[in-house]
Amino acid sequence: MATVKDDFILATRLKKLCIEKGISIKELSLETEVPLKTIYGWIAGSHPRNLRDVKKVAEALGVTIESLCFASPSKTKSPTAKKDSFRDEE
C-alpha cells in the first residue's frame, strides 16, 4: 500500500510543469508572489507549509492542487450515495 509520502510528487511535477509551460521558477515566483526560496524548497523536497501558496502555484500552472502534489488523483474518489438510499418515508 502506498503512503502519502510515496504519493507526494510536488517537486517532480513542479519542475515538469514549468518546463512544459516554458516558465522559469523565478517567473513563477514573481507571478504568484510565492517567495523564490519557498518554491526552491519544494523542488528540493520540502513539504509546503502554506496551502494558499500551493494553490497560487497550481493556478498559475493551470492544474489542480491535487494533480500538482499527488501521484494519482484518480485514487481519491468521492463517496456517492445510492439512488435508493434516501427515500422519503411515507
C-alpha positions as CSV (number, residue, x, y, z in Angstrom):
1,M,0.0,0.0,0.0
2,A,1.4,3.4,-1.0
3,T,1.8,6.0,1.7
4,V,1.1,9.8,1.4
5,K,4.9,10.3,1.3
6,D,5.1,7.9,-1.7
7,D,2.3,9.7,-3.5
8,F,3.5,13.2,-2.8
9,I,5.2,14.4,-6.0
10,L,5.2,18.2,-5.8
11,A,8.9,18.5,-6.6
12,T,8.8,16.4,-9.7
13,R,5.5,17.8,-11.1
14,L,6.6,21.4,-10.4
15,K,9.8,21.0,-12.4
16,K,8.0,19.2,-15.2
17,L,5.1,21.7,-15.5
18,C,7.5,24.7,-15.6
19,I,9.4,23.1,-18.4
20,E,6.2,22.2,-20.3
21,K,4.8,25.7,-19.8
22,G,8.1,27.4,-20.6
23,I,8.2,29.3,-17.4
24,S,11.2,29.7,-15.1
25,I,11.0,29.2,-11.3
26,K,11.8,32.9,-10.9
27,E,8.9,33.9,-13.3
28,L,6.6,31.6,-11.4
29,S,7.6,33.2,-8.1
30,L,7.0,36.7,-9.5
31,E,3.7,35.8,-11.0
32,T,2.4,34.0,-7.9
33,E,4.1,36.2,-5.3
34,V,5.3,33.0,-3.6
35,P,8.9,33.5,-2.4
36,L,11.5,32.1,-4.7
37,K,13.1,30.4,-1.7
38,T,9.8,28.6,-0.9
39,I,9.5,27.2,-4.4
40,Y,13.1,26.1,-4.5
41,G,12.5,24.5,-1.1
42,W,9.6,22.5,-2.6
43,I,11.8,21.4,-5.5
44,A,14.4,20.3,-3.0
45,G,11.8,18.1,-1.3
46,S,10.4,20.3,1.5
47,H,6.7,19.9,2.1
48,P,4.6,23.1,1.8
49,R,3.6,24.9,4.9
50,N,1.1,27.2,3.3
51,L,-1.7,25.7,1.2
52,R,-2.5,29.2,-0.2
53,D,0.9,29.3,-1.8
54,V,0.4,25.8,-3.3
55,K,-2.9,26.9,-4.7
56,K,-1.4,30.1,-6.3
57,V,1.3,28.0,-8.0
58,A,-1.2,25.3,-9.1
59,E,-3.5,28.0,-10.6
60,A,-0.6,29.7,-12.3
61,L,0.4,26.4,-13.9
62,G,-3.2,25.6,-14.9
63,V,-3.6,22.5,-12.7
64,T,-5.4,21.5,-9.5
65,I,-3.6,21.3,-6.2
66,E,-4.2,17.5,-6.2
67,S,-2.6,16.9,-9.6
68,L,0.3,19.2,-8.7
69,C,1.0,17.4,-5.4
70,F,-0.1,13.8,-5.7
71,A,0.7,10.9,-8.0
72,S,-2.8,9.5,-8.7
73,P,-5.7,11.9,-8.3
74,S,-8.0,9.1,-9.5
75,K,-7.2,7.1,-6.3
76,T,-9.3,9.6,-4.3
77,K,-12.9,9.1,-5.1
78,S,-15.7,10.9,-3.5
79,P,-18.4,8.8,-2.0
80,T,-21.5,8.5,-4.0
81,A,-24.9,7.8,-2.5
82,K,-27.0,5.1,-3.9
83,K,-30.2,6.3,-5.6
84,D,-32.4,4.3,-3.2
85,S,-30.6,5.3,-0.1
86,F,-32.6,8.4,0.6
87,R,-36.2,7.5,0.1
88,D,-38.8,9.6,1.7
89,E,-40.6,7.8,4.4
90,E,-44.4,7.8,3.9
